[in-house]
């Protein structure tokens, strides 16, 4: 919907990251535009500002004829907002629309501003696994432009004009159903409290894991000045893939589930084979995909989970 509101389609290039869920790049291709991937920062898992600038400059210099850079979709991965000062500066210099993918960062803060309002337009998800989850599929779009808001209202209901039988543009069925809205309104009342509890849970994990002797085998996620994560996920980097497999298996044996977000970067997936990328093109994303795993994360974690996780990680060091 955000891409459609800005008229992005065939002939347009949109910069995004390969280390994420397929949704952002998928929406770009569904509209006939071309995703150009940008590698991530190893400390944040978010888009590297330096590599974004390099990618835009290289495309401007040697881009394919008939294609023009139009937008960038930074992804606030695992709940941590990107470096929007840097991204917005590059976007302004090269006339790019910044579409914030805040699917995992609703409730997060960046230098006193809330996630979803850090670019030209923001999108979030209310899928059940997200910080604010409904009981099915749902999402929201944020804008401070009356013109874009009017377009989004139309796009959301099949491109309607004065009524649903007066269609002035192509649109979709993007309505949030009433049941999900009612659930979200009720959950909003305790959402600030739950975000704080998520931050407390992340701090609990970090304290016990960082306190293990012989550090370096497992890297905890960073905490950055001026940025408050929504902690959609708490993700660790194991020393290598073998250690990750061992830790995940031992945790499973002890009743603690884990997940790998994301095992295969988008540029190596079949759906994007025609773009011509190969292994080695985005080394940071590929390295993270080989080593990352996520622990249970929700507002009501108990201390015994932290202790159990730290014990398993300590026993997995060889």
Buried (B, 14 or more C-beta within 10 A) or exposed (E): BBBBBBEBBEEBBBBBBBBBBEBBBBBBBEBEBBBBBBBBBBEBBBBBBBBBBEBBEEBEEEBEEEBEBBBBBBBBBBBBBBBBEBBBEBBEEBEBBBBBBBBBBBBBBBEEEBBBBBBBBBBBBBBEEBBBBBEEEBBBBBBEEEEBBEBBEBBBBBBBEEEEEEBEBEBEEBEBEEEBBEBBEEBEEEBEEBBEBBBEBBEBBBEBBEEBEEEEBBBBBBEBEEBBBBBBBBBBBBBEBEBBBBBBEBBEEEEBEBBBBBEBBBBBBEEBEEBEBEEEBBEBBBBBBBBBBBBBBBBEBEEEBBEBBBBBBBEBBE
